[in-house]
Amino acid sequence: MQLSSFRQLIPLSGTATVTPAAVGGGSAVGCNEILVQNQSDVITLLVGASSAQPIQILPGQSATFRVNNTSLLYVSTASGSAAWGALAGVY
């Protein structure tokens, strides 16, 4: 994700638990890409769709996802909770 290529960046954040939750929370925000950073020191963040979150983001790491809406990307953990931060980018 090259930040300078976006006309708008929308900051998002939350705490993931074993229950999957959309990155946008209760709001569906249109976007082109979402950069998700795991802000936990010890818990692995799981990312994916509402039905499964197979992608692992290790503590302190980040990953970029091409989605057109924040309600399509979900985060969870296998156990415990993990703080996360994100930027939704709009071209």
Secondary structure, 3 states (H helix, E strand, C coil): CCHHHCCEEEEEEEEECCCCEECCCCCCCECCEEEEEECCCCCCEEEECCCCCCEEECCCCEEEECCCEHHHCEEECCCCCEEEEEEEEEC
